Amino acid sequence: MKEATRKLARVGKYSFAVTIPREWVAELKWREKQKISLKLDRGAIKVQKSGKR
């Protein structure tokens, strides 16, 4: 399993952002502005490509 440490950044009054390493995005073949799905599971956030189009 790959691991990276990142800081949590505020991007608005109620939103936060985390940067993802460029190499990971390329490996997953994700694109800019692509929709992703977030799930809160037992204290962890799972991120995956959204199934809806």
Buried (B, 14 or more C-beta within 10 A) or exposed (E): EEEEEEEEEEEEEEEEEEEBEEEEBEEBEBEEEEEEEEEEEEEEEEEEEEEEE
